Amino acid sequence: MSDSQPITVIVTDNVSPKSRLAATLLCFFLGFLGIHRFYAGKIGTGIIWLLTGGLLGIGVLVDFIIILVGSFRDKQGRVISNW
């Protein structure tokens, strides 16, 4: 008789399957409509961007920089880093 204990495997994959290139292009060309936020699954803030013109352009600029740096996250909090 063996005293083996069950093995617990914890997977913490914090990388989104979304494309960073797609998010960058969507933000650059359609950022004032919030399309990049809809793409990331952030529907609520996407609607805010849509109604306010990307927070008068300031929010679009901030999002664009965050996407380029590689810190933009999807709805589940996973980093969109794969080009």
HELIX and SHEET records of a PDB file:
HELIX    1   1 ARG A   20  LEU A   30  1                                  11    
HELIX    2   2 GLY A   31  LEU A   33  5                                   3    
HELIX    3   3 ILE A   35  TYR A   39  1                                   5    
HELIX    4   4 ILE A   43  LEU A   56  1                                  14    
HELIX    5   5 ILE A   58  VAL A   69  1                                  12    
END                                                                             
